[in-house]
């Protein structure tokens, strides 16, 4: 029989020291912000709510040429960019707004128009 530790315990162990942690200084002072480079972290904030390491049903999104690749735990599937807005967090209701915001950002990246001066013709 295998037992898994709770998400809270895992977060307490990993929150200050893990491979995905990126600490960044704000301004000239000693204020720091902790960011995360986890693939299953929607907002890149190093917090318990968005952690993909601590939660077993974490959700991640990334943009590819075929569309948006959505990763839920160990399973991944591809969605068209326009249909990605309708994604629902079945296991994580608290991430509903974060999922919508990430899908809108990725959609905006694909539909961004370029200026005429940027084109090198």
Secondary structure, 3 states (H helix, E strand, C coil): CCCCCCHHHHHHHHCCCCCCEEEEECCCCCCEEEEECCCCCCCCECCCCCCCCCCCCCEEEEEECCEEEEEECCEEEEECCHHHHHCCCCCCHHHHHHHHHHHHHHHHHHHCCCCHHHCCC
